[in-house]
Amino acid sequence: MPGSGRAIKIMETRVSDRFRSKITGNVYEVKRIVDEMIVLENLNGASRVLTDLNNMALFYERESTDDEDQG
């Protein structure tokens, strides 16, 4: 059946990577990854989000790091 495969590619994600929510604009840091689940914490530590790795590309965009900016 067409369209039944994964429509969103899973982002390569590691602990300490930073992502910006496409909905709220808040920046989150990856705190933990277990199987297909990921824990994100905003930079001031006031809130956490638990989501599926499949949702990362849909709802978040990667924040560039200083190393990426220089290279």
RARAPE-V690322 format. One record per residue. N is the residue number from 0. OMEGA is omega in radians with two decimals (999 if undefined). Layout:
BEGIN
N,OMEGA  N,OMEGA
END
This chain:
BEGIN
0,3.14  1,3.09  2,-3.11  3,3.10  4,3.11  5,-3.12  6,-3.10  7,3.10  8,3.11  9,3.11  10,2.98  11,-3.01  12,3.11  13,3.07  14,-3.12  15,3.01  16,3.14  17,-3.13  18,3.07  19,3.10  20,3.08  21,-3.10  22,-3.04  23,-3.08  24,3.11  25,3.11  26,-3.12  27,3.06  28,3.10  29,-3.14  30,-3.09  31,3.06  32,3.10  33,-3.08  34,-3.12  35,-3.10  36,-3.09  37,3.08  38,3.10  39,3.09  40,3.13  41,-2.93  42,3.11  43,3.07  44,-3.06  45,-3.13  46,3.09  47,3.11  48,3.02  49,-3.12  50,3.11  51,3.12  52,3.12  53,-3.11  54,-3.05  55,-3.11  56,-3.12  57,-3.01  58,-3.06  59,3.00  60,-3.08  61,3.03  62,3.11  63,3.10  64,3.10  65,3.13  66,3.13  67,3.14  68,-3.09  69,-3.04  70,999
END
